[in-house]
């Protein structure tokens, strides 16, 4: 895996948050919500978020198509041939008790449970990117979310993007499960209007008021009530679980600061929001028209960092503004 990752440029698919240093589901969620809230701070605007569900995503990979993309990314021929050999001609049987099925040979897909499979999927989908600047694809392995930034009720680019995404899936042998795909419309305008349903491949996408986004409960009013309630229920079991993990692993548990402190990454999609002033002692404040954006995570993070006696050191390539 490391041999593959060292060849890939840091700028490849910047909104893919899986298998990237200093990135996690938290980064993906924060990025999506901050961009959505920033857009909602404008007049006559709303956001449509489409949570894509793929049917057996890893099982539908065509190895020959994948290796062609890997060659284009700069992987050497011998490594691509090794991966092609790894993914094709795989014998598989099913065993239930003492009974074993006949053997079949698989020439598509990637092995389930293999640590290499999610990485290969992210490389297969690296060219699945939006064609309109008003849309955003947030990815974490095979989890894909389309964020459509709608202005003046014009959804042309958003609907065109979804159609283009469906066509990309067909071309790359990915099965888009419309029945499990959900959409949320975030609209804080006073004059509410009916939003026409979204269709994919002739089927209507269900619009919901709440859904799970990378483990977080997200709602159409961007309220954290559902998520907080779910976390409160789970937290009752966390102390015992963490203590058990400490006994099993045999090492001290890290502090909260160790868990949440990661080095700043110049290639991170949110790096531009944390730009230094010319003095180098403070971050440039973020502007907000509404309290909704002002109270968002990113704005609060900038204010919190600026309240420290001294800022944590940033990489030399961190952006500065004049």
Backbone torsions as a table, in degrees:
resi	resn	phi	psi	omega
1	UNK	NA	-42.3	-177.3
2	UNK	-62.9	-35.3	178.8
3	UNK	-63.0	-34.5	178.2
4	UNK	-72.2	-46.2	-174.5
5	UNK	-66.4	-31.7	-179.1
6	UNK	-69.7	-22.7	-179.4
7	UNK	-81.1	-26.6	-172.1
8	UNK	-74.9	135.8	177.8
9	UNK	-71.4	144.6	179.9
10	UNK	-59.9	-25.9	-177.2
11	UNK	-81.5	-2.4	-177.5
12	UNK	-67.4	124.3	174.6
13	UNK	45.7	66.8	-172.0
14	UNK	-61.0	-21.1	-179.9
15	UNK	-98.9	18.7	168.5
16	UNK	-96.7	115.9	-171.8
17	UNK	-100.7	-1.8	177.9
18	UNK	-89.8	145.0	177.1
19	UNK	58.0	37.2	174.3
20	UNK	-124.4	138.9	179.3
21	UNK	-63.6	141.8	176.8
22	UNK	61.3	29.6	176.3
23	UNK	-133.3	150.1	-177.5
24	UNK	-152.9	-176.9	175.9
25	UNK	-63.2	-32.0	177.7
26	UNK	-60.1	-40.6	179.0
27	UNK	-64.9	-41.1	179.9
28	UNK	-63.4	-43.9	-179.8
29	UNK	-65.5	-46.1	-178.9
30	UNK	-61.8	-41.4	-179.8
31	UNK	-63.4	-47.9	-178.8
32	UNK	-61.4	-46.0	-176.9
33	UNK	-69.5	-38.4	-179.3
34	UNK	-67.0	-42.8	179.3
35	UNK	-65.2	-39.7	178.2
36	UNK	-64.9	-45.9	-179.1
37	UNK	-66.3	-35.9	177.4
38	UNK	-63.1	-40.6	177.9
39	UNK	-68.4	-40.1	-179.3
40	UNK	-66.8	-15.6	177.2
41	UNK	-72.8	-12.1	179.1
42	UNK	-88.5	158.9	-179.9
43	UNK	-74.6	148.4	176.1
44	UNK	52.0	53.4	-178.7
45	UNK	-137.0	154.5	171.9
46	UNK	-154.6	172.5	-173.9
47	UNK	-129.8	136.8	171.9
48	UNK	-114.3	128.6	-178.8
49	UNK	-118.5	122.6	-176.7
50	UNK	-110.7	120.1	-177.2
51	UNK	-101.7	102.5	-172.4
52	UNK	-76.9	139.7	172.9
53	UNK	-121.3	123.5	176.0
54	UNK	-99.3	139.8	176.6
55	UNK	-85.2	115.7	177.3
56	UNK	47.1	58.2	-172.2
57	UNK	-56.0	-46.3	-176.2
58	UNK	-69.1	-26.6	-176.9
59	UNK	-76.6	-12.4	-174.5
60	UNK	-103.2	1.2	-179.4
61	UNK	-63.2	130.1	173.9
62	UNK	-93.7	110.9	-173.5
63	UNK	-55.3	-41.2	-178.3
64	UNK	-63.7	-38.4	178.6
65	UNK	-68.2	-39.2	178.7
66	UNK	-63.8	-47.3	-177.4
67	UNK	-65.2	-31.3	175.2
68	UNK	-61.5	-41.3	178.4
69	UNK	-68.7	-35.5	179.6
70	UNK	-66.1	-37.8	176.4
71	UNK	-62.4	-42.4	179.2
72	UNK	-64.6	-26.6	178.8
73	UNK	-82.4	-7.5	175.8
74	UNK	105.4	5.4	176.5
75	UNK	-71.3	141.3	-176.6
76	UNK	-71.3	159.8	-173.0
77	UNK	-62.2	-40.7	-177.3
78	UNK	-64.2	-39.4	178.4
79	UNK	-68.0	-39.7	177.6
80	UNK	-64.5	-40.2	177.9
81	UNK	-65.4	-38.0	177.9
82	UNK	-62.8	-43.4	179.0
83	UNK	-65.1	-39.0	177.9
84	UNK	-62.9	-40.9	178.1
85	UNK	-67.2	-35.4	-180.0
86	UNK	-67.0	-34.9	-174.3
87	UNK	-90.7	-15.1	-176.8
88	UNK	-112.8	157.3	177.7
89	UNK	65.8	35.9	-177.0
90	UNK	-93.8	113.1	178.1
91	UNK	-72.6	142.7	-178.9
92	UNK	-144.6	137.4	175.7
93	UNK	-133.0	162.7	175.5
94	UNK	-118.0	129.0	-178.9
95	UNK	-119.0	126.3	176.1
96	UNK	-125.4	109.1	-175.3
97	UNK	63.0	-121.1	178.5
98	UNK	-96.8	0.7	-177.6
99	UNK	-97.3	134.6	-179.8
100	UNK	-126.9	132.1	-179.7
101	UNK	-74.4	170.1	174.0
102	UNK	-70.6	158.1	-176.0
103	UNK	-83.5	136.1	170.5
104	UNK	-121.2	153.5	-178.8
105	UNK	-108.7	124.8	-177.6
106	UNK	-97.8	132.4	177.6
107	UNK	-122.9	9.9	175.1
108	UNK	-132.3	161.3	177.1
109	UNK	83.0	175.5	176.4
110	UNK	-124.1	146.4	-175.5
111	UNK	-59.0	133.0	176.3
112	UNK	-70.7	140.2	179.3
113	UNK	84.2	-4.8	178.9
114	UNK	-85.1	130.7	-176.8
115	UNK	-64.7	-21.2	-178.6
116	UNK	-78.3	-25.3	-172.7
117	UNK	-61.4	-47.9	178.4
118	UNK	-61.4	-37.2	178.7
119	UNK	-64.1	-43.4	179.1
120	UNK	-63.1	-35.8	178.5
121	UNK	-65.8	-40.0	178.7
122	UNK	-64.0	-31.7	178.5
123	UNK	-76.0	-34.0	175.8
124	UNK	-62.3	-35.9	-174.1
125	UNK	-99.3	11.5	-176.2
126	UNK	-64.7	-25.8	-179.5
127	UNK	-93.3	7.5	174.5
128	UNK	-88.2	87.8	-174.8
129	UNK	-129.4	154.8	-179.5
130	UNK	-69.9	148.2	178.6
131	UNK	-98.3	-10.7	180.0
132	UNK	-117.1	138.6	-177.6
133	UNK	-67.6	-17.2	-179.9
134	UNK	-85.4	3.2	178.9
135	UNK	-122.1	156.3	-177.7
136	UNK	-142.3	136.2	173.9
137	UNK	-107.5	114.3	175.2
138	UNK	-99.2	123.4	-175.5
139	UNK	-124.0	144.4	167.7
140	UNK	-141.7	97.7	-172.2
141	UNK	57.1	-118.3	-177.2
142	UNK	-93.9	6.0	173.1
143	UNK	-88.1	121.1	-177.9
144	UNK	-128.1	131.3	178.7
145	UNK	-126.2	127.7	176.8
146	UNK	-97.0	123.3	177.7
147	UNK	-108.5	112.9	179.7
148	UNK	-102.4	118.9	-179.6
149	UNK	-94.4	103.0	-172.0
150	UNK	-96.5	132.9	176.5
151	UNK	-125.9	139.0	175.6
152	UNK	53.5	34.6	174.4
153	UNK	64.2	16.0	-179.4
154	UNK	-94.3	104.2	-178.1
155	UNK	-100.7	13.8	-175.4
156	UNK	-57.0	-50.4	-177.3
157	UNK	-65.4	-37.8	-179.6
158	UNK	-65.5	-48.3	-179.1
159	UNK	-67.5	-36.8	175.6
160	UNK	-63.1	-38.3	179.7
161	UNK	-64.7	-42.5	-179.9
162	UNK	-65.0	-41.1	177.2
163	UNK	-63.2	-40.6	178.7
164	UNK	-65.4	-38.5	177.3
165	UNK	-64.1	-42.1	178.1
166	UNK	-62.2	-39.5	177.6
167	UNK	-66.6	-39.4	177.7
168	UNK	-61.2	-41.5	178.9
169	UNK	-61.3	-42.9	178.6
170	UNK	-62.9	-42.7	-178.5
171	UNK	-66.6	-25.8	-176.8
172	UNK	-108.7	16.9	173.4
173	UNK	62.1	29.4	175.7
174	UNK	-100.9	134.2	-177.9
175	UNK	-95.8	112.6	-179.7
176	UNK	-85.8	114.2	-177.6
177	UNK	-85.0	95.5	-175.9
178	UNK	-66.3	-33.3	-177.6
179	UNK	-63.4	-36.5	-179.6
180	UNK	-94.6	-8.4	176.1
181	UNK	-75.9	133.6	-176.8
182	UNK	-124.0	157.1	178.3
183	UNK	-132.7	141.4	173.9
184	UNK	-120.1	136.5	175.1
185	UNK	-111.2	120.1	179.8
186	UNK	-104.9	108.1	-174.3
187	UNK	-137.0	109.0	-179.5
188	UNK	-100.4	9.1	-179.9
189	UNK	-67.5	147.5	-179.0
190	UNK	-69.7	-39.4	179.6
191	UNK	-87.4	88.5	-178.0
192	UNK	-71.5	138.7	177.0
193	UNK	-124.2	158.4	176.3
194	UNK	-73.4	133.2	179.2
195	UNK	-100.1	122.8	-179.3
196	UNK	-62.8	140.1	-179.5
197	UNK	-64.3	153.1	178.3
198	UNK	-95.0	137.4	177.9
199	UNK	-118.8	143.5	175.7
200	UNK	-130.6	122.7	-179.0
201	UNK	53.2	38.1	176.5
202	UNK	84.0	-3.9	-179.2
203	UNK	-110.3	141.1	-179.5
204	UNK	-77.3	138.8	176.6
205	UNK	-87.9	133.4	-179.6
206	UNK	-71.1	128.0	174.0
207	UNK	-92.7	128.3	-176.5
208	UNK	-122.5	161.9	177.4
209	UNK	-90.8	-17.6	-179.5
210	UNK	-154.0	144.2	176.5
211	UNK	-155.8	171.1	178.6
212	UNK	-96.0	131.6	-179.4
213	UNK	-123.4	101.8	-179.2
214	UNK	53.0	44.0	176.5
215	UNK	89.0	-4.1	-179.1
216	UNK	-110.9	136.9	176.5
217	UNK	-79.0	117.7	-179.4
218	UNK	-116.2	138.9	-176.2
219	UNK	-121.2	165.8	-176.4
220	UNK	-70.7	-13.5	175.0
221	UNK	-105.9	10.5	-179.6
222	UNK	54.8	31.1	175.0
223	UNK	-84.7	147.6	-179.5
224	UNK	-98.9	11.2	-175.7
225	UNK	-61.3	-49.0	-179.2
226	UNK	-61.1	-42.9	-178.3
227	UNK	-68.2	-40.1	179.7
228	UNK	-64.1	-41.4	178.4
229	UNK	-61.9	-43.9	179.4
230	UNK	-64.8	-41.3	179.1
231	UNK	-65.9	-38.1	-180.0
232	UNK	-62.1	-38.9	178.4
233	UNK	-67.6	-41.4	-179.5
234	UNK	-68.8	-34.2	-174.2
235	UNK	-62.9	-21.5	178.4
236	UNK	-62.2	-24.6	-177.0
237	UNK	-102.8	-8.1	-174.1
238	UNK	-66.5	-46.5	-176.8
239	UNK	-55.1	-46.7	179.6
240	UNK	-65.1	-38.5	-179.6
241	UNK	-65.2	-43.5	-179.5
242	UNK	-66.6	-40.2	177.9
243	UNK	-64.4	-39.1	177.1
244	UNK	-64.0	-40.5	178.4
245	UNK	-63.3	-38.3	179.1
246	UNK	-63.7	-41.0	179.3
247	UNK	-67.0	-39.8	-177.4
248	UNK	-69.9	-46.5	-176.9
249	UNK	-75.6	-33.9	177.8
250	UNK	82.5	20.7	178.3
251	UNK	-131.1	156.2	178.7
252	UNK	-63.6	149.5	177.2
253	UNK	-74.0	140.1	179.4
254	UNK	-71.1	156.1	176.4
255	UNK	-75.6	164.7	178.1
256	UNK	-60.4	-36.7	179.9
257	UNK	-64.1	-38.4	178.2
258	UNK	-65.4	-35.4	-177.4
259	UNK	-69.6	-42.2	-170.9
260	UNK	-98.0	-4.9	-179.7
261	UNK	-95.9	116.0	175.8
262	UNK	-131.8	148.8	-178.5
263	UNK	-61.6	145.3	175.5
264	UNK	-65.4	139.6	-175.4
265	UNK	-120.5	115.0	-178.7
266	UNK	-59.2	-23.6	-179.5
267	UNK	-88.9	-0.7	-178.6
268	UNK	-70.3	137.7	-178.6
269	UNK	-58.2	-25.9	-177.8
270	UNK	-97.3	4.5	-177.9
271	UNK	-58.7	-35.4	-176.2
272	UNK	-65.6	-20.2	179.6
273	UNK	-77.6	-13.8	-178.7
274	UNK	-114.6	63.9	-176.2
275	UNK	-95.9	136.5	-178.2
276	UNK	-77.3	144.8	169.0
277	UNK	-72.5	162.5	-178.9
278	UNK	-54.2	-29.6	179.8
279	UNK	-67.9	-24.2	-178.2
280	UNK	77.8	2.2	-176.6
281	UNK	-102.4	-13.8	-179.0
282	UNK	-142.2	159.1	175.3
283	UNK	-92.3	150.0	177.7
284	UNK	-68.6	131.7	-179.4
285	UNK	-67.5	146.1	178.4
286	UNK	-93.9	137.2	-178.5
287	UNK	-86.0	144.9	178.6
288	UNK	-148.2	137.0	179.1
289	UNK	-90.5	-32.3	-177.3
290	UNK	-114.3	155.9	177.1
291	UNK	-66.7	-25.6	178.7
292	UNK	-59.3	-45.3	178.1
293	UNK	-76.4	-38.9	-179.2
294	UNK	-60.3	-34.3	-177.7
295	UNK	-91.6	6.8	-179.6
296	UNK	-72.5	166.8	-174.2
297	UNK	-58.3	-48.3	-174.6
298	UNK	-64.3	-44.0	179.2
299	UNK	-63.9	-41.4	178.6
300	UNK	-66.8	-35.6	179.4
301	UNK	-63.8	-42.3	178.5
302	UNK	-63.3	-44.1	179.2
303	UNK	-64.2	-38.8	179.6
304	UNK	-65.8	-43.4	178.8
305	UNK	-64.2	-38.8	179.8
306	UNK	-70.0	-17.4	178.5
307	UNK	-84.1	-10.7	179.4
308	UNK	-72.8	150.7	176.5
309	UNK	-57.6	-35.4	178.3
310	UNK	-147.6	141.4	179.7
311	UNK	-72.9	145.6	171.5
312	UNK	-60.4	149.4	-178.9
313	UNK	-64.6	138.1	176.9
314	UNK	-109.6	155.9	176.9
315	UNK	-57.9	154.2	-178.5
316	UNK	-61.5	-23.0	-179.7
317	UNK	-90.3	4.8	178.2
318	UNK	-63.3	141.8	-174.0
319	UNK	-67.7	142.0	172.2
320	UNK	-123.7	150.0	-179.1
321	UNK	-120.0	153.1	179.6
322	UNK	-113.6	NA	NA
